[in-house]
């Protein structure tokens, strides 16, 4: 088969479409013939040499895919060759085939195109696990999403609205904020021109955000804590703004607030399977009912992964950028 390899870390040109050995599904795994994968920030970090796959995972980038089951490994039940699926991966999505633990498989939701289903697993599992399983967003509460026009952001808006929450977002252009509004965002904040702490205070009558989903890390840490409501929850899922910041514990204590930080890739298989099962139970009916949809900016041929990385690094896209297998 062919896959995107990274012979040496570097810029987008480090991504090479090359012939590699076919994967073989092990105990409890299935072999998926990949139709499409999607570009995530973690893929860019891996390409740059900063985020290696966990032990035993495929060395090729790609944390999600869609496709058809080509073979079942030993001990797999409940799936059949030919099933259309999408999958959460620890790596290997930028390839024509990938071996996937059966617990990380999801059926393609009713009403969603097989190719576009590749935009779902990583973002839905990230949003559901952080916003709902960890931060416990409830109806009537306010969620602040940083990077509202990203793949994560566009899904977080829709899921929060689906459960009856109020949603505030930050983004850097009017076009991106307009797209967030179309998805249901109630409060639109241009982070280049506005102070999100002041805007959240005004929008909530001084109460603050009950939950904040943050992809920036250190750069926003102090302001995020100040923007939280009493009993607020800050969920950190990214480090685009650095890894070391100062925390005013007095402010955190006065708000009886909580901070969590999680990632999906290196979690044990049973934890991933539990998240995937929760997503199938709670989110898949929303997709089938048309209440939630994947937002895709563009599709590119998988051998052109370098161009896809340039697009994502340029941050001009809205939603997900997909890579379609030949």
BAGU-923564 format. One line per 4 residues: for each residue x, y, z of N, C-alpha, C, O. Coordinates in steps of 0.1 Angstrom, whole numbers, plus 5000, padded with zeros to 4 digits. Example, Ala and Ser with C-alpha at 12.3 -4.5 7.8 and 13.67 -1.06 7.14 Angstrom:
<rs>
5132,4943,5078,5123,4955,5078,5132,4967,5078,5142,4967,5085 | 5128,4978,5071,5137,4989,5071,5129,5000,5079,5134,5011,5080
</rs>
This chain:
<rs>
5008,4988,5000,5000,5000,5000,5009,5013,5000,5021,5012,5001 | 5003,5024,4999,5010,5037,5000,5005,5044,5013,4994,5043,5017 | 5014,5052,5018,5011,5060,5030,5020,5073,5029,5030,5073,5023 | 5016,5083,5037,5024,5095,5039,5034,5092,5050,5030,5089,5061
5047,5092,5046,5058,5090,5056,5065,5103,5059,5063,5113,5052 | 5073,5102,5070,5081,5114,5074,5095,5109,5076,5099,5107,5087 | 5103,5108,5065,5116,5104,5066,5125,5112,5076,5133,5107,5083 | 5123,5125,5075,5130,5134,5085,5120,5145,5089,5112,5150,5080
5120,5149,5102,5110,5160,5106,5114,5173,5098,5125,5175,5095 | 5103,5181,5097,5105,5194,5090,5092,5201,5086,5082,5199,5092 | 5093,5209,5076,5081,5216,5071,5072,5207,5063,5074,5195,5063 | 5062,5212,5057,5052,5204,5049,5059,5195,5039,5054,5184,5036
5070,5200,5033,5077,5192,5023,5083,5179,5029,5087,5170,5021 | 5083,5177,5042,5088,5165,5048,5078,5153,5046,5082,5142,5049 | 5066,5156,5042,5056,5146,5040,5058,5139,5027,5058,5146,5016 | 5060,5126,5026,5064,5119,5014,5054,5107,5012,5052,5099,5021
5047,5107,5000,5038,5096,4997,5047,5085,4992,5053,5086,4981 | 5047,5074,4999,5056,5063,4996,5050,5049,4997,5039,5048,5004 | 5056,5039,4991,5051,5026,4993,5056,5020,5006,5068,5021,5009 | 5047,5013,5013,5051,5008,5027,5044,4994,5028,5035,4991,5020
5048,4986,5038,5041,4973,5040,5027,4975,5044,5023,4985,5051 | 5018,4966,5040,5004,4966,5045,5004,4963,5060,5011,4954,5064 | 4995,4969,5067,4993,4966,5081,4985,4953,5082,4977,4949,5073 | 4987,4945,5093,4980,4933,5096,4973,4934,5109,4979,4938,5119
4959,4932,5109,4952,4934,5121,4955,4924,5131,4955,4912,5128 | 4958,4928,5143,4961,4919,5154,4948,4915,5162,4937,4918,5158 | 4950,4909,5174,4939,4905,5182,4930,4917,5185,4935,4928,5190 | 4918,4916,5183,4908,4927,5186,4908,4939,5176,4902,4949,5179
4915,4937,5165,4916,4948,5155,4909,4945,5142,4906,4933,5139 | 4906,4955,5134,4901,4953,5121,4910,4961,5111,4917,4970,5115 | 4910,4956,5099,4918,4964,5088,4908,4972,5081,4898,4967,5075 | 4910,4985,5080,4902,4994,5073,4908,4999,5060,4920,5003,5060
4901,4998,5049,4906,5004,5037,4901,5018,5037,4889,5021,5037 | 4911,5027,5037,4908,5041,5040,4903,5048,5028,4908,5047,5017 | 4892,5055,5030,4886,5064,5020,4891,5079,5022,4894,5085,5012 | 4892,5083,5034,4896,5097,5037,4902,5097,5051,4898,5089,5060
4910,5107,5054,4915,5110,5067,4913,5126,5068,4909,5132,5059 | 4917,5131,5080,4916,5145,5082,4929,5150,5089,4935,5143,5096 | 4931,5163,5086,4943,5169,5092,4940,5175,5106,4931,5183,5107 | 4948,5172,5116,4947,5178,5129,4960,5184,5133,4971,5181,5127
4960,5193,5142,4972,5200,5147,4982,5191,5152,4994,5193,5150 | 4978,5180,5158,4987,5169,5162,4996,5164,5151,5007,5160,5153 | 4990,5163,5139,4997,5158,5128,5009,5167,5124,5020,5163,5120 | 5006,5180,5125,5016,5190,5122,5028,5189,5132,5040,5189,5129
5024,5187,5145,5035,5185,5155,5043,5173,5153,5055,5173,5154 | 5036,5162,5149,5043,5150,5145,5053,5152,5134,5064,5147,5134 | 5048,5159,5123,5057,5161,5112,5069,5169,5116,5080,5168,5110 | 5067,5178,5125,5078,5187,5130,5088,5180,5140,5098,5185,5143
5084,5168,5144,5093,5160,5153,5090,5162,5168,5098,5158,5176 | 5078,5168,5171,5075,5171,5185,5064,5162,5191,5062,5164,5203 | 5058,5153,5183,5047,5145,5189,5047,5131,5183,5040,5129,5174 | 5056,5123,5188,5057,5109,5183,5045,5101,5186,5039,5103,5197
5042,5091,5178,5031,5082,5181,5034,5074,5194,5045,5072,5197 | 5023,5070,5201,5026,5061,5213,5032,5048,5208,5030,5044,5197 | 5038,5041,5217,5044,5028,5214,5034,5018,5208,5023,5017,5213 | 5038,5012,5197,5029,5002,5190,5020,5008,5180,5013,5001,5172
5019,5021,5179,5010,5028,5170,5017,5029,5156,5029,5028,5155 | 5009,5031,5146,5014,5033,5132,5023,5045,5132,5020,5055,5139 | 5034,5045,5125,5043,5056,5125,5038,5068,5115,5044,5078,5115 | 5028,5065,5108,5023,5075,5098,5013,5084,5105,5006,5080,5114
5012,5097,5101,5003,5106,5107,4989,5103,5104,4986,5094,5095 | 4979,5109,5111,4965,5107,5109,4958,5101,5120,4960,5089,5123 | 4950,5109,5127,4943,5105,5140,4929,5101,5138,4922,5098,5148 | 4924,5101,5125,4910,5097,5123,4909,5093,5108,4917,5097,5100
4899,5085,5105,4897,5081,5091,4883,5076,5089,4876,5074,5099 | 4879,5075,5076,4867,5068,5073,4871,5058,5062,4881,5059,5055 | 4862,5048,5060,4865,5037,5050,4856,5025,5052,4846,5026,5057 | 4861,5014,5046,4854,5001,5047,4863,4991,5053,4875,4990,5051
4856,4982,5061,4864,4971,5067,4868,4961,5056,4860,4956,5049 | 4881,4958,5056,4887,4949,5046,4890,4935,5052,4890,4925,5045 | 4892,4935,5065,4895,4922,5072,4893,4923,5087,4894,4934,5092 | 4889,4912,5093,4888,4912,5108,4899,4904,5114,4903,4893,5110
4905,4910,5125,4915,4902,5132,4909,4892,5142,4896,4892,5143 | 4917,4884,5148,4912,4875,5158,4904,4881,5169,4907,4892,5174 | 4893,4875,5173,4885,4880,5185,4876,4891,5182,4870,4897,5192 | 4874,4895,5170,4865,4907,5167,4851,4901,5163,4849,4892,5155
4841,4907,5170,4827,4904,5167,4819,4917,5166,4824,4928,5170 | 4808,4916,5159,4799,4928,5158,4802,4936,5146,4795,4946,5143 | 4812,4933,5138,4816,4940,5126,4817,4930,5115,4820,4918,5117 | 4816,4934,5102,4817,4925,5091,4825,4932,5080,4825,4944,5079
4832,4924,5072,4839,4929,5060,4829,4937,5051,4818,4932,5048 | 4833,4949,5047,4824,4957,5039,4817,4968,5046,4812,4977,5040 | 4816,4967,5060,4810,4977,5067,4816,4991,5065,4828,4992,5065 | 4808,5001,5064,4813,5015,5062,4815,5020,5076,4805,5021,5084
4827,5025,5079,4830,5029,5093,4838,5042,5093,4844,5046,5082 | 4839,5048,5104,4849,5059,5107,4856,5055,5120,4850,5047,5128 | 4868,5060,5123,4876,5054,5134,4885,5065,5140,4890,5074,5133 | 4886,5064,5153,4896,5072,5161,4909,5064,5161,4909,5052,5164
4920,5070,5157,4933,5064,5156,4943,5070,5165,4943,5081,5169 | 4954,5062,5168,4966,5067,5174,4976,5071,5164,4986,5076,5167 | 4973,5068,5151,4982,5071,5140,4978,5063,5128,4970,5053,5129 | 4983,5066,5116,4981,5058,5104,4970,5062,5095,4967,5054,5086
4963,5073,5098,4952,5076,5089,4956,5081,5075,4948,5080,5066 | 4968,5086,5074,4973,5091,5061,4978,5079,5053,4990,5079,5049 | 4970,5070,5050,4974,5057,5043,4963,5051,5036,4951,5055,5039 | 4965,5041,5028,4955,5034,5020,4948,5024,5029,4937,5020,5026
4955,5019,5040,4949,5009,5049,4955,5012,5063,4966,5018,5064 | 4947,5009,5073,4951,5011,5087,4944,5000,5096,4933,4997,5094 | 4952,4995,5105,4947,4986,5115,4941,4993,5127,4948,5002,5132 | 4929,4990,5131,4922,4998,5142,4917,4989,5152,4910,4979,5149
4919,4992,5165,4912,4985,5176,4897,4986,5174,4891,4996,5171 | 4890,4974,5175,4875,4974,5172,4868,4984,5181,4857,4989,5177 | 4872,4987,5193,4866,4996,5202,4866,5010,5198,4859,5019,5204 | 4874,5013,5188,4876,5027,5183,4869,5029,5169,4870,5039,5163
4861,5019,5166,4853,5020,5153,4839,5026,5156,4833,5024,5167 | 4834,5033,5146,4820,5038,5147,4814,5036,5133,4821,5037,5123 | 4801,5033,5132,4795,5032,5119,4793,5046,5114,4792,5056,5121 | 4794,5047,5101,4791,5060,5094,4777,5064,5098,4768,5057,5095
4775,5076,5103,4762,5080,5107,4752,5081,5095,4757,5085,5084 | 4740,5078,5098,4730,5080,5087,4729,5095,5083,4729,5104,5091 | 4729,5096,5070,4729,5110,5064,4742,5117,5062,4743,5128,5057 | 4753,5110,5066,4766,5116,5064,4774,5108,5053,4774,5096,5054
4780,5115,5044,4787,5110,5033,4800,5102,5039,4806,5107,5048 | 4803,5091,5033,4814,5083,5038,4827,5091,5038,4834,5090,5048 | 4830,5099,5028,4842,5107,5028,4842,5117,5040,4852,5118,5047 | 4831,5124,5041,4830,5135,5052,4830,5129,5066,4832,5136,5076
4826,5116,5067,4827,5110,5080,4841,5110,5086,4842,5109,5098 | 4851,5111,5078,4865,5112,5083,4867,5125,5091,4877,5125,5099 | 4858,5134,5090,4859,5147,5098,4854,5145,5112,4855,5155,5120 | 4848,5134,5116,4841,5133,5128,4849,5127,5140,4848,5133,5151
4856,5116,5139,4860,5108,5151,4868,5117,5161,4865,5117,5173 | 4879,5123,5156,4888,5130,5166,4880,5142,5172,4881,5144,5184 | 4873,5150,5164,4867,5162,5170,4855,5158,5179,4854,5164,5190 | 4847,5149,5175,4836,5145,5183,4840,5139,5196,4835,5142,5207
4850,5130,5195,4855,5124,5208,4862,5134,5217,4861,5133,5229 | 4869,5143,5211,4876,5154,5219,4865,5163,5226,4866,5165,5238 | 4856,5167,5218,4845,5176,5224,4837,5169,5234,4835,5174,5245 | 4832,5157,5231,4823,5150,5240,4830,5147,5253,4825,5149,5264
4842,5142,5252,4850,5137,5264,4853,5149,5273,4852,5148,5285 | 4857,5161,5267,4861,5172,5275,4849,5181,5280,4849,5184,5292 | 4841,5184,5271,4830,5194,5275,4819,5187,5283,4813,5193,5292 | 4816,5174,5280,4805,5167,5286,4809,5157,5296,4803,5156,5307
4819,5149,5294,4823,5138,5303,4831,5143,5314,4831,5138,5325 | 4840,5153,5312,4849,5159,5322,4843,5172,5328,4842,5173,5340 | 4839,5182,5319,4834,5195,5324,4819,5195,5327,4814,5204,5333 | 4812,5185,5322,4798,5183,5326,4789,5196,5322,4782,5201,5331
4791,5200,5310,4782,5212,5305,4768,5208,5306,4764,5197,5302 | 4760,5217,5312,4745,5214,5314,4737,5224,5306,4741,5235,5303 | 4724,5220,5304,4715,5230,5297,4714,5243,5305,4714,5243,5317 | 4714,5254,5297,4713,5267,5304,4727,5273,5308,4727,5285,5311
4737,5265,5308,4750,5271,5311,4757,5277,5299,4752,5276,5287 | 4768,5285,5301,4775,5292,5290,4788,5285,5288,4796,5283,5297 | 4790,5281,5275,4803,5275,5270,4810,5286,5262,4805,5291,5253 | 4823,5288,5265,4832,5296,5257,4841,5287,5250,4849,5279,5256
4841,5288,5236,4850,5280,5228,4860,5289,5221,4857,5298,5214 | 4873,5287,5224,4884,5294,5217,4886,5287,5204,4886,5274,5203 | 4888,5295,5193,4890,5289,5180,4877,5283,5175,4876,5271,5171 | 4866,5291,5176,4853,5286,5173,4851,5281,5158,4842,5273,5156
4859,5285,5149,4858,5281,5135,4866,5269,5131,4866,5265,5120 | 4874,5264,5141,4882,5252,5138,4873,5239,5138,4861,5240,5140 | 4879,5228,5134,4871,5216,5135,4866,5213,5148,4854,5210,5150 | 4874,5214,5159,4869,5213,5172,4858,5223,5176,4848,5219,5181
4861,5235,5172,4852,5246,5176,4838,5244,5169,4828,5246,5176 | 4838,5241,5156,4825,5240,5149,4817,5229,5155,4804,5230,5155 | 4823,5218,5159,4816,5207,5165,4811,5211,5179,4800,5207,5183 | 4820,5218,5187,4816,5221,5201,4804,5231,5201,4795,5229,5209
4803,5240,5191,4792,5249,5190,4779,5241,5189,4769,5243,5196 | 4779,5232,5179,4767,5224,5176,4763,5215,5187,4751,5214,5190 | 4772,5208,5193,4768,5199,5204,4763,5207,5216,4754,5202,5223 | 4770,5218,5220,4765,5226,5231,4751,5231,5229,4743,5231,5238
4748,5236,5217,4735,5241,5213,4725,5230,5214,4713,5232,5218 | 4729,5218,5210,4720,5207,5209,4715,5203,5223,4704,5197,5225 | 4723,5205,5234,4719,5202,5247,4713,5214,5255,4710,5213,5267 | 4712,5225,5248,4705,5237,5254,4714,5247,5261,4710,5254,5270
4727,5247,5258,4736,5256,5264,4737,5269,5255,4734,5269,5243 | 4742,5280,5261,4746,5292,5254,4760,5291,5250,4768,5287,5258 | 4764,5296,5238,4777,5294,5233,4783,5307,5229,4777,5315,5221 | 4795,5310,5234,4804,5321,5230,4816,5316,5223,4821,5305,5227
4821,5323,5213,4833,5318,5206,4842,5330,5204,4838,5341,5203 | 4855,5326,5202,4865,5336,5197,4870,5331,5184,4871,5319,5181 | 4872,5341,5175,4878,5338,5162,4885,5351,5157,4882,5362,5163 | 4893,5350,5146,4901,5362,5143,4896,5370,5131,4902,5380,5127
4885,5365,5124,4880,5373,5113,4864,5373,5113,4858,5364,5120 | 4858,5382,5106,4844,5383,5105,4838,5371,5098,4828,5366,5102 | 4845,5366,5088,4840,5354,5080,4839,5342,5090,4829,5335,5089 | 4849,5341,5098,4849,5329,5107,4838,5331,5118,4831,5321,5121
4837,5343,5123,4826,5345,5133,4812,5344,5127,4803,5338,5133 | 4811,5348,5114,4798,5346,5107,4794,5331,5106,4783,5327,5108 | 4804,5323,5103,4802,5309,5102,4798,5303,5115,4790,5294,5116 | 4805,5308,5126,4801,5303,5139,4787,5307,5143,4779,5299,5149
4783,5318,5139,4769,5323,5141,4759,5314,5134,4748,5310,5139 | 4762,5310,5121,4754,5301,5114,4752,5288,5121,4742,5281,5119 | 4762,5283,5128,4762,5271,5135,4754,5272,5148,4751,5262,5155 | 4751,5284,5153,4744,5286,5165,4750,5294,5176,4744,5296,5186
4763,5298,5174,4770,5306,5184,4762,5319,5187,4757,5326,5178 | 4761,5322,5200,4753,5333,5205,4761,5346,5207,4756,5357,5205 | 4774,5344,5211,4783,5355,5214,4795,5354,5206,4802,5344,5206 | 4798,5364,5197,4809,5364,5188,4819,5374,5192,4817,5386,5193
4832,5369,5194,4843,5377,5199,4854,5376,5190,4860,5365,5187 | 4858,5388,5184,4870,5388,5176,4882,5391,5185,4884,5401,5190 | 4890,5380,5187,4901,5381,5196,4912,5391,5192,4920,5395,5201 | 4912,5395,5180,4922,5405,5175,4918,5419,5179,4926,5428,5181
4905,5421,5182,4900,5434,5184,4893,5436,5198,4891,5447,5203 | 4889,5425,5204,4881,5425,5217,4888,5417,5228,4895,5408,5225 | 4885,5421,5240,4890,5414,5252,4879,5404,5255,4868,5407,5260 | 4883,5391,5254,4872,5381,5256,4867,5380,5270,4856,5376,5273
4876,5384,5280,4872,5384,5294,4860,5395,5296,4850,5392,5302 | 4862,5406,5291,4852,5417,5292,4840,5413,5284,4829,5416,5289 | 4841,5407,5272,4830,5404,5264,4821,5393,5271,4809,5393,5271 | 4828,5383,5277,4821,5373,5284,4813,5378,5297,4802,5375,5299
4820,5387,5304,4814,5394,5315,4801,5401,5311,4791,5400,5318 | 4802,5408,5300,4790,5416,5296,4779,5406,5291,4767,5409,5294 | 4783,5396,5284,4773,5387,5278,4766,5379,5288,4755,5374,5286 | 4772,5377,5300,4766,5368,5310,4761,5376,5322,4758,5371,5333
4761,5390,5321,4757,5398,5332,4766,5397,5344,4762,5399,5356 | 4779,5395,5341,4789,5395,5352,4792,5381,5357,4801,5379,5366 | 4784,5371,5353,4785,5357,5359,4798,5350,5354,4804,5343,5362 | 4801,5351,5341,4812,5344,5335,4808,5331,5328,4796,5328,5329
4818,5325,5322,4815,5312,5315,4816,5300,5324,4825,5299,5332 | 4806,5292,5323,4806,5280,5331,4816,5269,5327,4822,5263,5335 | 4818,5268,5314,4828,5259,5308,4836,5267,5297,4830,5274,5289 | 4849,5265,5297,4857,5271,5286,4865,5259,5280,4872,5252,5287
4864,5258,5267,4872,5248,5259,4883,5256,5253,4881,5264,5244 | 4896,5253,5257,4907,5261,5253,4918,5253,5246,4922,5242,5250 | 4922,5259,5234,4932,5253,5226,4946,5260,5227,4955,5256,5220 | 4946,5271,5235,4958,5279,5235,4968,5276,5246,4980,5278,5244
4963,5271,5258,4972,5268,5268,4977,5280,5276,4969,5288,5281 | 4990,5282,5277,4997,5291,5286,4992,5306,5283,4989,5313,5292 | 4991,5310,5270,4988,5323,5267,4975,5328,5272,4974,5340,5276 | 4965,5319,5273,4952,5323,5278,4949,5319,5292,4938,5322,5297
4958,5313,5299,4956,5307,5312,4950,5317,5322,4939,5314,5328 | 4956,5328,5324,4952,5338,5334,4938,5344,5330,4929,5345,5338 | 4937,5347,5317,4924,5353,5313,4913,5343,5313,4902,5347,5316 | 4916,5331,5310,4905,5320,5311,4900,5319,5325,4888,5318,5327
4909,5319,5335,4905,5317,5349,4896,5329,5353,4886,5328,5360 | 4900,5341,5348,4892,5353,5352,4879,5353,5345,4869,5359,5350 | 4878,5347,5333,4865,5346,5326,4856,5335,5331,4844,5335,5327 | 4860,5327,5340,4852,5316,5345,4841,5321,5355,4844,5331,5362
4830,5314,5355,4820,5317,5365,4824,5310,5378,4833,5302,5378 | 4817,5313,5389,4818,5305,5401,4814,5290,5398,4804,5288,5392 | 4822,5281,5403,4821,5267,5400,4824,5264,5385,4819,5254,5379 | 4831,5273,5378,4834,5271,5364,4844,5260,5362,4852,5256,5371
4845,5255,5349,4854,5245,5346,4862,5248,5333,4856,5251,5323 | 4875,5248,5334,4884,5251,5322,4889,5238,5317,4896,5231,5324 | 4887,5235,5304,4892,5223,5298,4902,5227,5288,4899,5233,5278 | 4915,5223,5290,4926,5227,5281,4929,5215,5272,4931,5204,5277
4928,5217,5259,4931,5206,5250,4942,5209,5240,4945,5201,5231 | 4949,5221,5241,4959,5224,5232,4969,5234,5238,4967,5239,5249 | 4980,5235,5231,4992,5243,5236,4996,5253,5225,5008,5256,5225 | 4987,5258,5217,4991,5267,5206,4997,5280,5211,5005,5287,5204
4994,5283,5224,4999,5296,5230,5010,5293,5240,5012,5301,5249 | 5016,5281,5239,5027,5278,5249,5023,5269,5260,5012,5266,5262 | 5033,5264,5267,5032,5254,5277,5033,5258,5291,5030,5251,5301 | 5039,5270,5294,5042,5275,5307,5035,5289,5309,5038,5298,5302
5026,5289,5319,5019,5302,5322,5018,5303,5337,5020,5294,5345 | 5014,5315,5342,5012,5318,5356,4998,5317,5359,4989,5321,5352 | 4995,5310,5371,4981,5308,5375,4979,5315,5389,4987,5313,5398 | 4969,5324,5389,4965,5330,5402,4956,5321,5409,4944,5320,5407
4962,5313,5419,4954,5303,5426,4943,5310,5435,4933,5304,5437 | 4946,5322,5439,4936,5330,5447,4923,5332,5439,4912,5330,5444 | 4925,5335,5426,4913,5337,5417,4906,5323,5415,4893,5323,5416 | 4914,5313,5413,4908,5300,5412,4900,5295,5424,4889,5290,5423
4906,5298,5436,4899,5294,5448,4887,5302,5450,4876,5297,5455 | 4887,5315,5447,4876,5324,5450,4864,5319,5441,4852,5322,5445 | 4867,5313,5430,4856,5309,5421,4853,5294,5422,4844,5289,5416 | 4860,5287,5432,4858,5273,5433,4858,5266,5420,4849,5257,5417
4867,5270,5412,4868,5265,5398,4877,5253,5396,4885,5250,5405 | 4876,5247,5385,4885,5235,5382,4891,5236,5368,4885,5242,5359 | 4903,5231,5367,4911,5231,5355,4914,5216,5351,4919,5209,5360 | 4911,5212,5339,4915,5199,5335,4923,5200,5322,4921,5210,5314
4931,5191,5319,4939,5191,5307,4940,5176,5302,4944,5167,5309 | 4936,5174,5289,4935,5160,5285,4940,5159,5270,4941,5169,5263 | 4944,5147,5266,4947,5144,5252,4941,5130,5250,4939,5122,5259 | 4938,5127,5237,4932,5114,5234,4943,5104,5229,4941,5092,5233
4953,5108,5222,4961,5099,5215,4968,5088,5223,4968,5076,5219 | 4973,5091,5235,4980,5082,5243,4972,5075,5254,4977,5067,5262 | 4959,5077,5254,4950,5071,5264,4950,5056,5262,4952,5051,5251 | 4948,5048,5273,4947,5033,5271,4935,5030,5263,4925,5038,5261
4935,5018,5256,4925,5014,5247,4911,5014,5254,4901,5017,5247 | 4910,5010,5267,4897,5009,5273,4891,5023,5275,4879,5024,5274 | 4900,5033,5278,4894,5047,5279,4889,5052,5266,4879,5058,5265 | 4897,5049,5255,4892,5054,5242,4879,5047,5238,4870,5053,5233
4879,5034,5241,4866,5026,5238,4854,5032,5245,4843,5033,5240 | 4856,5036,5258,4845,5042,5266,4841,5055,5260,4829,5058,5259 | 4850,5063,5255,4847,5076,5249,4839,5073,5236,4829,5080,5233 | 4844,5064,5228,4838,5061,5215,4824,5056,5217,4814,5060,5210
4822,5047,5227,4808,5042,5231,4799,5053,5235,4787,5053,5231 | 4804,5063,5243,4796,5074,5247,4792,5083,5235,4781,5088,5234 | 4801,5085,5226,4799,5093,5214,4788,5086,5206,4779,5092,5200 | 4789,5073,5204,4779,5066,5196,4765,5067,5202,4755,5068,5195
4765,5066,5215,4752,5067,5222,4746,5081,5222,4734,5082,5219 | 4754,5091,5224,4748,5105,5226,4749,5113,5213,4740,5122,5211 | 4759,5112,5205,4761,5121,5194,4756,5115,5181,4751,5123,5173 | 4758,5102,5179,4753,5097,5166,4739,5099,5163,4735,5102,5151
4730,5098,5173,4716,5102,5170,4714,5117,5165,4705,5120,5157 | 4722,5126,5171,4721,5140,5167,4726,5141,5152,4720,5149,5145 | 4736,5134,5148,4741,5134,5134,4730,5128,5125,4727,5134,5114 | 4724,5117,5129,4714,5111,5121,4702,5119,5119,4695,5119,5109
4699,5127,5130,4687,5136,5129,4690,5149,5123,4680,5157,5121 | 4702,5152,5118,4705,5164,5112,4707,5176,5121,4708,5187,5116 | 4708,5173,5134,4710,5184,5144,4724,5189,5144,4727,5200,5148 | 4733,5180,5140,4748,5182,5141,4753,5177,5127,4749,5167,5122
4764,5184,5122,4770,5180,5110,4785,5182,5110,4789,5192,5116 | 4792,5175,5102,4806,5178,5101,4808,5190,5092,4801,5192,5082 | 4817,5199,5096,4820,5211,5088,4834,5209,5081,4844,5207,5087 | 4833,5208,5067,4845,5205,5060,4849,5217,5051,4840,5222,5043
4861,5222,5052,4865,5234,5044,4869,5230,5030,4865,5236,5020 | 4876,5219,5029,4880,5214,5015,4885,5200,5016,4889,5194,5027 | 4886,5193,5005,4891,5180,5003,4903,5180,4993,4902,5186,4983 | 4914,5174,4997,4926,5173,4989,4930,5158,4987,4928,5150,4996
4936,5155,4976,4941,5141,4974,4952,5138,4985,4960,5147,4988 | 4952,5127,4991,4961,5123,5001,4976,5125,4998,4983,5129,5006 | 4980,5122,4985,4994,5125,4982,4998,5140,4983,5009,5143,4984 | 4988,5149,4984,4990,5163,4985,4989,5167,5000,4985,5179,5002
4993,5158,5009,4992,5162,5023,5000,5174,5027,4996,5181,5036 | 5011,5177,5020,5019,5188,5023,5011,5201,5021,5012,5210,5029 | 5003,5202,5010,4995,5214,5008,4984,5215,5019,4981,5226,5023 | 4978,5203,5023,4968,5203,5033,4974,5209,5046,4967,5216,5053
4986,5205,5049,4993,5210,5061,4995,5225,5060,4994,5233,5070 | 4999,5230,5048,5001,5245,5047,4987,5252,5049,4987,5263,5055 | 4977,5246,5044,4964,5253,5047,4960,5254,5061,4956,5264,5066 | 4962,5243,5069,4959,5243,5083,4968,5252,5091,4964,5259,5100
4981,5251,5087,4991,5260,5094,4988,5275,5092,4990,5283,5100 | 4982,5278,5080,4979,5292,5077,4966,5297,5084,4964,5309,5084 | 4958,5288,5090,4947,5291,5098,4936,5299,5090,4928,5306,5096 | 4936,5297,5077,4926,5304,5069,4913,5296,5067,4903,5300,5061
4913,5283,5071,4902,5274,5069,4892,5275,5079,4894,5281,5090 | 4880,5269,5076,4869,5268,5086,4865,5254,5086,4861,5248,5076 | 4865,5248,5098,4862,5234,5099,4874,5225,5096,4885,5229,5100 | 4872,5214,5090,4882,5204,5088,4887,5204,5073,4880,5208,5064
4900,5200,5072,4906,5198,5059,4908,5183,5057,4914,5176,5066 | 4902,5177,5047,4903,5162,5045,4913,5158,5035,4916,5166,5025 | 4918,5146,5036,4927,5140,5027,4920,5128,5021,4917,5119,5029 | 4918,5127,5008,4911,5116,5002,4920,5107,4995,4929,5111,4987
4919,5094,4999,4928,5084,4994,4926,5082,4979,4915,5083,4974 | 4937,5079,4971,4935,5077,4957,4925,5065,4953,4923,5062,4942
</rs>
